[in-house]
Amino acid sequence: MKISDNIKSARIGKGLTIEKLSSLAGVSIDIIEKIENDEDFVLKDPYGRLYAKKLCQFLQLDCNLPSETVEVNLIKEKNHSFSQKVSKFLPHLFAGFILIVFIYANANLNKSTTFQVNPVQHKEETKQVTITSEDQDNKITYIVLKADDEVWITATIDGEKTIFNIKKDEEKTLYFENKIVFDTIGNADKLKIIFGDQEVKISDREIIHNVFVDSEGIFYNGYNVLRGAPKI
């Protein structure tokens, strides 16, 4: 049986309407309806997989969804044939992505965003690192992402697009020369960003857009949050 059918059957079997499941599981009605009626959304779309897992956990289902990290790097086309395939596929992907972002942006429109900045507590045992001239100039060239739950991210790192997941309790290091642009962060309130000796946690927003990182700090709505951005 399809995963979408399993979720629908389990919901009905527990006597839950879509509206009630939405309220209890914290997943919007639109997304539940799409999950129950579109298997491709569950299997192929990062958002679909993320929230299908959430519903499966709530309904106590073993959905056997793929757990591997999905990472897609958009690079220059190597030949004309590849270019044609990409040009046909991207409009559909972009349209679907815009639809999902619009739904969740509206759902979170009235919520405010705060950034909590705390010093990193260093352990006595530290990893050995290579000291470069950039390090000696105290120029930050990487950040570390820590996830308290599964987080989905689209980002542009020095001009190259990437999409990836970070699982619960995992860490991911991102290196950059110029800047990182986080176009979208899903489950943003479950993410911590380590910048140098400071830890930044995003609060009160499940979906957030347009967070910038460079060697000077982490920027949102034009403010460097490391210097004490006001509540947005």
Disulfide bonds with the S-S distance in Angstrom:
Cys56-Cys63 1.83
